[in-house]
Amino acid sequence: MANTAQARKRARQATKQNAHNSSLRSTLRTAIKATRKAILAGDKVRATDVYRAASSTIDRIADKKIIHKNKAARHKSRLAAALKALTA
């Protein structure tokens, strides 16, 4: 356990920050799953709307450095490709 007041405070802050980051990561995963579900349902209009919202969420979380920007781009690219394949 931490020995100094500073170390105890950093431990408290780390716990709080970890909970916040976990919440954001969960939001990201939920957005991706919702988009995949809409694409699998085959409803192009709904899937497009959900993708647009998910894309915004992915970018927002990448801006906060919860995930790397390349990972965000990869997720968006794969979702966009799945959405495009839905029309074809």
C-alpha positions in Angstrom: 0.0 0.0 0.0 1.1 3.6 -0.5 3.3 5.1 2.2 3.0 8.8 1.6 0.0 11.1 1.4 0.8 11.9 -2.2 0.9 8.2 -3.1 -2.4 7.6 -1.3 -4.0 10.4 -3.2 -2.6 9.1 -6.6 -4.0 5.7 -5.8 -7.5 7.2 -5.1 -7.3 9.2 -8.3 -6.2 6.2 -10.3 -9.2 4.2 -9.1 -11.6 7.0 -10.0 -10.0 7.5 -13.4 -10.1 3.8 -14.1 -13.8 3.7 -13.4 -14.4 6.6 -15.7 -12.3 5.2 -18.6 -14.0 1.8 -18.2 -17.4 3.5 -18.5 -16.3 5.2 -21.7 -14.9 2.0 -23.1 -18.2 0.3 -22.4 -20.0 3.1 -24.3 -17.7 2.5 -27.2 -18.4 -1.3 -27.3 -22.2 -0.7 -27.0 -22.1 1.7 -29.9 -20.2 -0.8 -32.1 -22.5 -3.7 -31.1 -25.6 -1.5 -31.8 -24.3 -0.8 -35.3 -23.5 -4.4 -36.0 -26.9 -5.4 -34.9 -28.6 -2.8 -37.1 -26.5 -4.0 -40.1 -27.4 -7.6 -39.4 -31.1 -6.7 -39.3 -30.8 -5.5 -42.9 -32.5 -2.1 -42.3 -30.2 0.3 -44.3 -31.9 3.5 -43.1 -31.7 2.6 -39.4 -28.2 1.2 -39.8 -27.0 4.4 -41.4 -28.4 6.5 -38.5 -26.9 4.2 -35.9 -23.5 4.2 -37.7 -23.5 8.0 -37.8 -24.0 8.1 -34.0 -21.5 5.3 -33.4 -18.9 7.1 -35.5 -19.3 10.2 -33.4 -18.9 8.2 -30.2 -15.8 6.4 -31.5 -14.2 9.7 -32.5 -15.1 11.3 -29.1 -13.5 8.5 -27.2 -10.4 8.5 -29.4 -10.0 12.2 -28.8 -9.9 11.5 -25.1 -7.2 8.9 -25.7 -9.2 6.1 -24.2 -8.4 4.2 -27.4 -5.8 4.9 -30.1 -6.8 6.9 -33.1 -5.8 4.1 -35.4 -8.0 1.7 -33.6 -10.9 4.2 -33.9 -10.3 4.5 -37.6 -10.2 0.7 -38.0 -13.5 0.3 -36.2 -15.1 3.0 -38.3 -13.7 1.6 -41.5 -15.0 -1.9 -40.8 -18.4 -0.7 -39.9 -18.6 1.5 -43.0 -17.5 -1.5 -45.2 -20.2 -3.7 -43.6 -22.8 -0.9 -44.1 -21.7 -0.5 -47.8 -21.9 -4.3 -48.3 -25.5 -4.1 -47.0 -26.6 -2.1 -50.0 -24.7 -4.2 -52.6 
